[in-house]
Amino acid sequence: MEGEIMSYSVNGTTITLTRGDTFMATISITNPDGSEYIPVDGDAIRFALKESYDDEDTLLEKDIPIDTMQLVLRPEDTKALKFGKYVYDIQITTKDGIVCTFIAKAQFKLTEEVA
């Protein structure tokens, strides 16, 4: 990532992001045998963010394109959120209707910006 400015960090499944900044990360899916799952046409991948797992309402939901496998959060996605800890998961729904949450109960930390 030479020449790129990153204002976030990823440690395992914990994402730390400055509120109002851009986040970009490549997502990968691992099959039970350890091989990489390559999404096919008809698969859908979704990122969902909540204050806690008990909440009914999702604060932020983003589709992850299967051609890029890039999760992108834009400044407007987090600008109105409070600072603090959130939870997120990422799930795939295959073209055959199988639903698998492959990143579950992960933490998302939103930190303060100066301006």
C-alpha atoms as one frame of an Amber mdcrd trajectory, in Angstrom:
protein
   0.000   0.000   0.000   2.834   2.345  -0.743   1.745   5.936  -1.202  -1.650
   5.370   0.427  -2.778   7.129   3.576  -4.623   4.917   6.032  -6.493   6.438
   8.953  -7.730   3.127  10.329  -6.400  -0.132  11.688  -7.531  -3.729  11.540
  -6.405  -6.182  14.204  -7.963  -9.584  13.593 -11.636  -8.699  13.171 -11.430
  -5.470  15.209 -11.668  -2.333  13.080 -10.631   1.041  14.514 -11.658   4.038
  12.408 -11.631   7.793  12.916 -15.208   9.050  12.572 -15.838  10.571   9.141
 -12.824   8.932   7.479 -12.800   6.475   4.599 -12.291   2.761   5.293 -11.330
   0.278   2.564 -10.454  -3.370   3.097 -10.439  -6.511   1.006 -12.637  -9.232
   2.479 -11.909 -12.929   2.029 -13.992 -16.005   2.761 -12.439 -19.301   3.819
 -14.066 -22.672   3.158 -14.140 -25.243   5.995 -11.188 -27.042   4.335  -9.073
 -23.870   4.509  -9.300 -22.978   0.832 -10.543 -19.594  -0.332 -14.177 -19.320
  -1.387 -14.560 -17.376  -4.624 -18.016 -15.758  -4.866 -20.039 -16.382  -8.013
 -22.800 -14.433  -9.770 -25.870 -14.502  -7.576 -23.958 -14.455  -4.274 -24.527
 -11.425  -2.032 -22.212 -10.237   0.754 -23.364  -7.782   3.436 -21.671  -5.825
   6.238 -23.943  -4.769   9.139 -23.104  -2.503  12.102 -25.079  -2.193  15.360
 -24.517  -0.680  18.802 -25.010  -4.144  20.313 -26.172  -7.530  19.115 -29.410
  -7.105  21.052 -30.416  -4.045  19.011 -33.244  -4.444  16.532 -32.004  -1.605
  14.319 -28.947  -1.776  12.111 -27.022   1.521  12.107 -25.136   0.865   8.891
 -25.475  -1.758   6.193 -23.211  -2.042   3.152 -23.132  -4.448   0.255 -19.697
  -5.797  -0.629 -19.324  -6.252  -4.405 -18.318  -9.811  -5.287 -16.090  -8.616
  -8.138 -13.839  -6.497  -5.875 -14.496  -8.010  -2.417 -13.859  -4.479  -1.095
 -15.696  -3.208   1.967 -15.766   0.568   1.593 -17.107   2.909   4.258 -17.405
   6.509   3.118 -17.094   9.560   5.412 -20.875  10.083   5.386 -21.400   6.500
   6.641 -19.900   7.226  10.071 -20.031  11.032  10.395 -23.288  11.029  12.419
 -22.400   8.069  14.658 -21.297   8.537  18.287 -17.739   7.766  19.292 -17.324
   4.394  20.932 -17.558   0.658  20.409 -19.950  -1.080  18.053 -20.371  -4.627
  16.776 -20.503  -5.837  13.212 -20.766  -8.969  11.169 -20.324  -9.915   7.548
 -22.428 -12.595   5.911 -22.792 -14.176   2.522 -25.998 -15.402   0.967 -25.085
 -17.759  -1.854 -26.990 -17.962  -5.102 -28.465 -21.213  -3.728 -29.889 -19.387
  -0.682 -27.349 -20.621   1.868 -26.640 -17.948   4.501 -23.311 -17.973   6.326
 -22.062 -15.303   8.731 -18.316 -15.706   8.218 -17.269 -12.777  10.415 -19.394
 -12.684  13.560 -19.394 -10.740  16.823 -16.589  -8.475  15.653 -15.737  -5.099
  17.192 -15.799  -1.727  15.454 -14.242   1.191  17.330 -15.100   4.686  16.183
 -12.628   7.289  17.430 -12.742  11.070  17.602 -11.518  13.433  14.953 -10.155
  16.865  15.838 -12.086  18.865  13.259
